């Protein structure tokens, strides 16, 4: 066993050196997944053969269970190897080391497929072990069907979360890394992980938020990460004294937006006089940026608002602010002035 273990160790090291010169996901994953299970397999098979020889020479009853034990151990090790192989492949794909930079990787799909395959491997290995131990698989499945009904009633919330997670994986309203929010509940942040029972979201103040997957089957979810554009919708008011400049201001602002490199002119672009406000003549700007990045969007919006302010000032106008105009009757003003003058004459006398 020691010799075989040493030989396998040297062989794996040689293969590791050879695979290091290549850039292939499958051989790297196969090597990493097989190292520990293969060594354990050598020890299990070797030890079982030694015990089998001892059992034949002693005729002890204790060695009669050796054959099923060896079969169970081999199946368990093979299952361990397959689970590790799937995990290594999943890790390699998600690390982007083996991926194509031009093709984005859907992390949610990769993680979902990895979990499904690992679950299937575990279930198959367990059934094979039970059959090898003498249990009837059909009986186990029948018992599982009856027991599943009881478990379903006892753990309906857990199952609801499981199927909610399954719907998220199938429908894919959002993926890992997406910014999502719900108008129905106080949920907003970046998706970090989608599990079978719950989804972990990182809020913008860096708090982890754990949402049961069943919640997503009952609420509406917005996914701003999948927006094609961001909208700028602003109302600007100028003074009533600058009413004559309104047409020129609107024309120049519209021209500025049409020539702005960060504005998507294929989308709706509106600049129009809108309303007579209490202290201003209002016009509104309605347009869309090419970018959807939050920080860059605000930089573009700031640039556009400053350009609008510059246009208003260039035309000799100004932005309005709340003002109040008080008008008095000239007759009353003259009467107050006359009464004040007469009162002064009386005091002087």
Buried (B, 14 or more C-beta within 10 A) or exposed (E): EEEEBEEBBEEBEEBBEEBEEEEEBEBBBBBBBBBEBBBBBBBBBBBBEEBBEEBEEEEEEEBEEBEEBBBBBBBBBBBBBBBBBBBBBBBBBBEEEBBEEEEEBBBBBBBBBBBEBBEEBBEEBBBBBBEBEEEEEEEBEEEEEEEEEEEEEEEEEBBBBBBBBBBBBEEBBBBBEBBBBBEEEEBBBBBEBBBBBBBBBBEEEEEEBEBBBBBBBEEEBBBEBEBEBBEBEEEBBBBBEBEEBBEBBBEBBBEBBEEBEBBBEEBEBEBEBBEEEEBBBBBBBBBBBBBBEEEBBEEBBEEBBEBBEEBBEEBEBBBBEEEEEEEEEEEEEEEEEEEEEEEEEEEEE
